[in-house]
């Protein structure tokens, strides 16, 4: 099941006060970037983030879920209605996220 543009727009609205939030559509789902780094994505209308230490401490009761078959587990963010919480999560995670890899040249 693909994610809806409506859910994407809702999440982007919740994160609107943060600078440099962007996304990329990929196979019916959406990868979410914060200041150029991949934080997570929207998969089947669920916000999933990378399980870095900051995210684990912020989401101490979160469940691990697969974004799609064969992928690494990510953390499910249930508290998407709380703007401050969601923005704080992204800010806390930023320092632990790896730099985005550039596109390979052919």
N, C-alpha and C positions, 0 to 999 in steps of 0.2 A: 504494500500500500504506500503510495507516495504522500508526501506531506503537502498540506494546503498552503497557498499563498496567504490566506487569512491568518493562519497560525504564525507564519513567518513575520507578517506585518505586526502582529500583536507583540511578539518577542522583540522585534526591532524597536517598537514603541516603548517597551519597558526599559530598553537600553539607550534610548535616545539622548540622555544627558551625558553619556560617555562619548568622548571623541574617538573618531576612527573606528567605528563599528561598521563592518561590511560583511557581505556574504557572497557565496558563489553557489549556483545551482549545480547539482551533480546527481544524475540519474534519478530525478524526482525528489531528491532530498536537498538540504541546504547546509553548507559548511559555514560556520560563523567565525569571523576573524575579529580580534581586538588589537588595534595598533599593529597590524600586520602579522600577528601570530594566530594560529588556529587554536581556538578555545574549545570548540566542540562542534555540535551541529544539531539540526532538527531532522529527526528520523521518525517516520510514522507519527507525525504531530507530537513528538516528545522532544524536549530539550535535553540533550546528553552532553556532558563535558568530560574532558580528559581527567583521569584520576591522579592528579598531582597532589602533593601533600597539603597544599593550601585548600584545595577543593575537598579533600577528605576531612579536614578539620572543620570546614564550613558546613559540609553536608554529612555530618557524622552518622546520621541514620539512613543515608541514601543507599539505594540498591544498585548493584552492578547490572547493566543490561547490555545486550548486543545491539549495535545500531543496525547491523545486517549480518546475514550468514557469513561466517568466516572472518569477521572483524574482531578487533580487540575489544574487550569490555570497557564500557564507559559508565560514568555515574549519572543516574537519572535525577534531574532537578525538578522537584515537585512544587517548590515555592515560586512559581513564575508570576504569580499575582502580586508579589511584594517587590516593587521596583528597587527600593533601597537594598534589599537583600541580594537581588540579582546583580545589581551594579557592583556591590561590594564583593561578591563572589568573583566577578570578572577581574576587578582590580587586584584582589588578593592572588589570583592565579597567575597574573601576567608575568611576574618575575621568574616563575618556574617553567614557563612554556618555552619550548625550543623555537629557535628562529625558523620562519617558514622557508622551505626549500624552494629554490628558484626552479623555473622550468628548464628541463634538459634541452640542450641544443642538438639538432639533428645533424 
